[in-house]
Amino acid sequence: MRPQNFKHQLRQAFDHALKQSHPSQLVGDYLSKNASSKPSLILAVGKAALPMLEGALVHFPDVAYLAVSVVDGDLGSQGEVIRGGHPIPSEASVKGAEKALALVRQLKADDHLLLLISGGGSALWSAPWGLDLAEKQALTQALLHSSASIHQINAVRKHLSRIKGGRLAQSTPAKITALLLSDVTGDDTSVIASGPTVPDPSTFANALDILDHYELGFPKVREHFQRGIAGKIPESPKADDPLFERVSNHVIGSNYLFLATAKDYWQSQGFKSIILSDRFEGDVKELARFHAALITSIRIHQQPFQTPIVLLSGGEATVQVKGKGMGGRNQEFALWLLNFLKADGVWALSAGSDGIDGNSPAAGAFLSPDTWLRAKHLKLDVTNFLAANDSYTFFKTLNDSLETGPTQHNLNDFRAILIDG
């Protein structure tokens, strides 16, 4: 017999995926299956820095470490945990990056560096180049409020940093093993935390073009990029640089893995489940429109899938922020989906695996078949909330906000839609 509380089931599926793809387990599994020399140093950065480090310290309990995370922690006296800023870099982010660079510069050619990287590392490691921290904070804020993709944002970041875009690897002669949790569509290692140990395919010219496209000023940044284009300052290292012969990068967790574990959960509950894609990008409104059209087709024509079915999807949509409300791309997706379906609603959850969606305290939001009617009863106008980018207030008022706190996880976004007829 199927449970009637589908909201509970949606939360259970999300929690199951978090547990089954836990960062400490993924690191531990990799190190157990792949022989690795004992590292001289472990660096961890990102939203999953601490659980990744925990998994590594099980294998290498006495190795010195430095972790830069979104939360505080203490994993032993042989290392240090710094709480950096995210999504805007902070003074602590600068401190963490400078310490990391200082440590790797002390390593020799016969040393081994184990690097644990997860999403959020771009903000948590900040080594400004060509501008000061205040300018970098303002530029980061402007990029996040534009509709720029993470690939574009990180192309700019990499050309304003002494640690991103392969420059960490360039700063040491040591052998490097990097284990990465991917929070980007396509699992592009050059984009995850801005690729500190990965060849950078982007250029100063690309970075300048992105500022032009989004009509962002920042004259000091533009001058820095122009100097790079003119060859007055060095480009980021490229794929043909021999330094990468001593670097190995391994993606050990991804959005697809996260969705696959959720699929296993639903199938264990007796529901057919389909992963539509782990690579959805683009405007969140259009992504919601696509899902709404698919839902309608399934309901009316039983095509391309028959009900009951659970649709799973991931990736990373973009939101152009024009209002002053609270929310993020996951809650905004849910609100746009509601806008398109109206009273023909579904059970759904849209959430970020990191537990933080945009500038809100929520991970995401639930939908139920009666969300539209409940909103009308409370005189909540969907159009007004969308215009204000205030999806968090909308769902919080309906008691449909998912608030988990930081999960110390980061495998991108999670959407589950249950169509039961």
N, C-alpha and C positions, 0 to 999 in steps of 0.2 A: 504493500500500500504506500502510495506517495504521501510524503508529509505535506501538510497544508500551509505551513509557515515558510513560504518560499524566500522571504526576506532573511530568515534564519539560515536557510540553505545557501543563499548567496554569500552570506558572511562566512559560513563554514567552508565553502569552496575557496574563498580568498585566504582564509587562515590556513587551510590545508596546503595551498600552493606556497605560502610563506614558509611553512614548516618543512615541507619536502625539498625545497630549494634553498635551505638556510645557508648563508655564506660560510659559516664555520664548517659545516658538513661538506660543502663543495670543495673547499680548500683541503680539508682532511682527506677526502676521497682522492683528489688529484695527487697529493703527496704520497699517499699509500700505494697508488698504482704506478707512479712514475719515480724511478730512482733519482734522487737529487743529492748533490754534495751539500754538506752542511754549510749554510750561508755564514758569511762574516757579519752581515747586517741584514735586518728586515725593516723595510719601510712599508707603511700602510697608509693609504689616503682614500677618502671617499666616505659616503654615507654608510657603507658596510665595513669600514676600516677595522673596527674593534672585533666583530665576530670573525672576520677573515684572519685577523691576527691571532685570535684564540685558536683557530684551527691549525695555524702554522706552529704556534708555540707548543702544541701537543707533541709535535715531531721534533721541534728544536727549542726545548724549554729554557736553555741558558744563553740563547743568542740575543745580542743587543738589538733594540728596536726603537723606532720612532713612529708614532701613529698620529695622524691629523684627522680628526673626526668631527661629526656634528654634535657629539655628546661627550661628556667627561668619562673617564675610566681609569682604572689602575690594574694593569695586568702583570705587575712584577717590577722589582726594583732595578732590573737591568735595562729599563727603557723609560720612555716618556710618552704621555698622551697629551696632545694639544687640541683644544676645542676651537676650531676655526669658524669662519663666517660662511653662511650659505643662505640664499643663492648669491648674495653680495659679499665679496671678499672683505675681510677685516684685518686689523693689525695682527691678530693671532694667525691669520692665514699667511701673512707675510713672514711672521716668525717661524711658522712651520716649514715654509718653503726654503727659507734661508738656512735653517738647521739641516734640512734634508740635503741641500746642495753642499753645505760644509762637510757633512758626514761622508757623502759619496766621493768628494774630492780627496779624502784621506785614504780611500781604498787603493789597493795596488792591482796590478794585472792578474795576479794569482788569487785575488779575492773573489768571492761570489756574493752578489747582492740579490736578495729575494724581495721582489716588489709586489705588493698586493694593492690592486687598483679597482676602485668602483666609482660609479657615477657620483657627481658632486665634487670630484677632485679638482675640476677647473677653478672653482671658487675657493676650495679649502687650501690649495697650494697657490699662492699668489706671489710672484717675484717680478714686480713691475719693471718694465724696460721701455724707456722713451716717454714715460709719464709717471706721475706720482699716484699713490694709492687713492686719494680723493678723486682724481680724474678717472682712474680705472673703475671705481665704484659707480661714478656717474655714467660712464659709458656702458658698463654692464647693465645698469638699470634701464638705460635707453634701448639697448638691444633686446632685453627681456620684454619690454613693453611694445616692441615692434612685432611684426609677424615673421621675423627672421627664424630660419630653422636652426637646430643645434649645430649642424654642419657649418652654417654661415657664422654663427656666434663664435664657435670655437676657432674658425679660421682667423677671425680678428684677434681673439685672445692669444693664439699661438704666436702672433707677431708683435705682441706686447709683453712677452714673458721670457725670462731666462731659464725656465724649467719645463715649459710645455713644448709640444711639437718636436720631440726627440732631443731636446736640449739637456734633459737630465742624463740621458745615456751619453751624450757628448761630454758631460762634465766629469766622467770617471773612466779609468781604463779597465775596470772590473768586468767580469762576466756577469750578465744580468739574466735572471729568470723572472718574468713578469706574469702574474696570474690576474686575469681581468674578469670582472662581472660586467656584462654589457647592459647599458641602459639606453642604447641608441639603435635605431632601426638599421637592419643589415649587419649589425655587430661589427661596424667599422672600427678597428682598433686605433686608428689615427684620431678618432673623435672621442673615444671613451676617456674622460678626464683630460681631454686635449692631448692625448698621446704622448706622455713624457718620454717613452722609450720606443716610439714608433716613427718611421720616416714620415715626413709631412708633405703631402701632395699639394698643399696650398702655398701661395706666395704672397709677398707684400702687395703685389698688384691686385690679387684677388681680394685681399683685406680692404684695400682702398675702394675697390668696386662695390663692396658690400656697404660701406659707409655712404657712398654715392646713391646706391639703390634705395636705401631707407632714409635718405636725406638727413643724415646725421652730421653735425658740424665737427666739433672737436679738432680745432686747428692744430694743436700740438701733436695729436695723434696722426693727423694727416701729414704733418711735416716729417714725423718719424717714418711713416710708410714711404714717403717720397725719397727719403734717404736710403731706405732699403731697396727701392726700385732702381735707384741710381748706383747701387753697389757700394755705398759708403759704409754700410753696416751689413754683417753677414746674414744670409738667408738661413732658414731652418734647414737641418740636414735632410737630404733626400734619399730615395731608395738605393741609389748607387754608392752611397757612402759606406766604405769598408767597416766603419765602427759597428754597423748593425750585424756583422758576422758573429759578434760575441753576445748578441742579444736574442733571447727567445721570448715571444709573446704568445700566451695561451688564453683563449676565452674559455672559462670553465663554467659560466652561467649566463643565461640569456633570457630574453622575453619569451622566446618559444618554449624553453624549458619550463618557465613559470606557467604558461598557458597549458602545456602538456600535463603538468601535475594537476591542474584544475580540471582538465578533461577526464583524467583518471578518476577524480572524485565524483564527478557527475555520473560517469558510467557505473561507478560502484553503487550509486543511488538509483540505478535503473533508468537513467535518461540517456538518450543518444546525444552526443555532443560533437560539435564541429569547430575546429579552429579555422576561422576565415582567413586570417593573416596575422603575422606578428610585425608587419611592416607598414601599417597605415600611417601616413603622414599628411600634411597639408592642413587647411583651414578646418577648425573643429566644427563649424557650422555645416560644411559640405560633408564631412565625415558622418555627422549625425543624420544628414539628409539621406545619404546612401544606406545607412542602417535602417532608417525608417521605411525606405522604399522596399528593402529586402524583407523586412518584417511583414509589410502589407502583402507582398507577393506570396510569401509562405502561407499567410492566413487565408488568402482568397483562393489561390491556385494550388496550394501544397507544392509549390515549386520555388526554388530548386531543391527544397528539403521539405519533408513531411513532418507535421507536428505529432507528438510533442518533441521539441528539440531545444538544446541550449547552444546558442551562438557565442563563441569566444573570439575575442580579437585584442590585439595589442598595438604597439608602435608608439608614436609620439606626435600628437596633433599640435597645432599652433593656434594661439589666440592673440588677436590684436587688441590690446587693452585700451579702451577709450573712456571707460567709466572709472569711478573711484571706489567701487565696491570690493568685496572680498570673494575669493574663489580661485579656481585654477582650471586647467584644461579638462580635467576629468569631471568636475562638477558642471562645467559649462557644456560639455558633451551631453550629460544627462539632461540638462535644461533645454538644450536645443532638440534633443530627441523627444522630449515631452512636448515641445512646441510643435513639432511635425506630426506626432501621433495624436495629440490632444486626448480626447476621452477614450480613444482606442489604445489604451496603454498596455504596458507589459511589466513583468517583473524583471528588474535589471539592476546591475551594480557597475559603476564606473569608478575606478580608484587607482591611485598611484601606489606601486609596491613599496615605495619609501615611506608611506604614511603621511606625507605632506603634499598637499595640492595647492600650488601657487602661493598666494599670500595669506592663506587661511590655515586654521588649525586642523582642518579635516583632511582625510586621505581621499575622500570621494563622496558619492551620494547614491542612494537607492531610488529606484522608481518602482511603483506598484500600479496595477491596473486602475486604481482609483485616485492616483496622484492629482490628475487634472481637476477632478470634482472636489477633492479636498482643498486644493488651492483656490478654486473659485469660491468655495464656502468661506474661506478666510480672506477673500478679496485680495489675493496675491496675483498680480498681473505679470504673467510670464514675460511679455514683451518689455515691460519696464525693467525687470530684473536683468534681462539680457543686455539691454542698453547700458545699464550701470555696471556690467560685469560683476554682478552681485549674487552669483549662484549660491554661495555659501549661506547667506542670510535666508534665501528662499528655502533651501532644504533644511536648514536648522530650524526654521519656523515650523516646518512640517514634521519634525523629528525624524527626518530621513537622511541626516548627515552621518557619514561614517567617520568616527574619530578614533584613531588607534594610537596616536602619538608616533614619533619616529620609530620605524620598525628596524632600523639598522640593516636595511635590505635595499636593493635598488636594481630591479630588473624591468624597469619601465612600467608601462600602463597596463591595466587589466580591465577588460569589459566582458561582462557575462549577461546575456539576455535570454530569458526563459520564455519560450512561446509554447503555451500549453493548449492552444486551440484557437 
